[in-house]
C-alpha cells in the first residue's frame, strides 16, 4: 500500500492547475480558428455562436464520458470487480470513509467569518 507523502499529495494540485492552463491555451486556439474560418459571410452565423456550439458540444461529450466511466462510491463497489480499482484499494477507500464520517464536525454557528 502506498503512503501519502508530501510529494504524492503535491502532485495532485499540480496536475489539476497544469490541465487548467493547457485547456485555457487550447480554448484560445480554438476561438482564434473559429474567428478566422467560420465567419458570418461563409456560414450565416456569427463566430461567437459557433464558439458556443463547438465548446458546448465538447463539454457535453466530456460530461457523458464522466457519467459513464466515473466509478460509484466505494461501498457500492464492494464485492464487485472494477476496471479501475483493485479490491484492496476499494477496502482502503471504505475504511477512510468510515474514519472521516466518525469525526465530529462543529456546527456552522460556531464558525466566525470576517470580511475585509
C-alpha positions, -999 to +999 in steps of 0.1 A: +000+000+000+012+035-008+018+060+019+008+096+012+039+116+012+043+153+005+055+147-030+024+125-038+000+150-023+016+179-040+013+163-075-025+163-074-030+201-075+000+205-099-017+182-124-051+200-119-037+235-124-015+223-153-045+208-170-065+241-165-037+261-181-034+238-211-072+238-215-072+276-215-045+277-241-064+253-264-096+272-259-078+303-271-065+285-302-100+271-310-115+306-306-089+321-329-095+294-355-133+298-353-130+336-357-108+333-387-126+305-406-163+304-395-173+339-404-208+353-409-203+356-446-192+320-450-216+302-426-245+326-419-238+325-382-216+348-361-183+333-349-193+336-313-223+314-319-200+288-335-177+291-305-206+283-281-218+254-303-183+238-305-172+244-269-206+233-256-206+201-276-171+192-263-183+199-227-214+176-233-191+149-247-167+150-217-197+151-193-211+120-209-178+102-206-176+112-169-211+098-162-202+066-180-167+059-166-167+076-132-168+049-105-196+047-079-190+052-042-166+026-028-192+010-006-213+002-037-182-014-054-176-039-026-176-075-038-175-065-075-148-064-100-139-030-112-118-019-142-101+009-123-095-003-088-082-034-071-102-049-042-076-037-017-080-002-029-117-003-026-114-016+010-089+011+018-113+038+005-142+023+026-120+024+057-111+061+050-147+070+045-156+054+079-128+073+096-139+106+081-176+101+089-168+094+126-151+128+130-171+153+150-179+184+130-186+218+145-220+233+137-219+264+115-230+287+143-196+282+159-177+295+129-166+331+127-164+348+094-146+380+090-149+402+058-124+428+050 
